[in-house]
Amino acid sequence: MARGRRNAKREAAETRSKLEFEHAERDRHEAEARAILDRRLMRRWGTERAGLDRLGALSRDLEKLHRDETRLLSERDELVGWLRQRGQSWAALSARTRLSRQALMKRTETGRPTHE
């Protein structure tokens, strides 16, 4: 009876030891991966300050692109509405915009731009 308990305790200890080793190895690999990424990003941007400056520039550029995209979509919707009123078919407009007829129809209401 005692021998069975001792064997069970020894096996449980071995299992714990093996799991602890595997966790330590995983942690070490993750730390190495983070260090590699950090070195790569340091080579790319130099310092944290340079990284922050680049982040700010990227954010400004993305905001500008978003405004431009919104303006272009609005102009496209207005043109689609106007062309529909002039008798152009959804199929013709779809071919020009490379959007499905359904997508174009969703952006307009009875030939009128949705933003009006």
Secondary structure, 3 states (H helix, E strand, C coil): CHHHHHHHHHHHHHHHHHHHHHHHHHHHHHHHHHHHHHHHHHHHHCCHHHHHHHHHHHHHHHHHHHHHHHHHHHHHHHHHHHHHHCCCCHHHHHHHHCCCHHHHHHHEECCEECCC
